[in-house]
């Protein structure tokens, strides 16, 4: 679907490895934290946004690559939780040499220190506004679907998605309001001239 979005955050994430176990622990999203510019807007994930999707069949991939599956909630190898900080995850990753070389070793060196998640916002699950500094802010209150959480080497950018459509809708609404205010002021001015 075209309305799948991805977001990345630099946040607490660590890998623990023994001979027979590899565990990756981190946060896929942090609440009440404003994102970088996402192409004309900034975004905040609000507490409660993930409450309705914690039972989804979610996967953990490396770099959102389906060829590198690290865990899955349906099999119990991926555990999700929500606390006051955000959406936490714990992955019991495969102990293959490929995972150790491509995922765990770079994490232990600090080369991979970001998490990302892929999602779809619920209908009417977000709100848009312009703050006092003129920055357009999207606040997400409810997710419709959580697809995956992923340790990532590079930030994920929004795909052609509902976020961009929603941004365009927000801008159009703002233009309609501005036109209505302008037209009202013009009518009032014309009435003053006529009555004068």
ABEGO torsion letter per residue (X at the ends): XAABBBBBBBBBBBBBBBAABBBBBBBABBBGBBBBBAGGBBBBBBBGAAAAAAABBBBBBBGGBAABBABBAAAGABBBBBBAAEBBBBBBBBABAAAAAAAAAAAAAGABABBBBBBBBBBGABBBBBBAAGBBBBBBABBABBABBBBBABBBBBBBBAAAAAAAAAAAAAAAAAAAAAAAAAAAAAAAAAAX
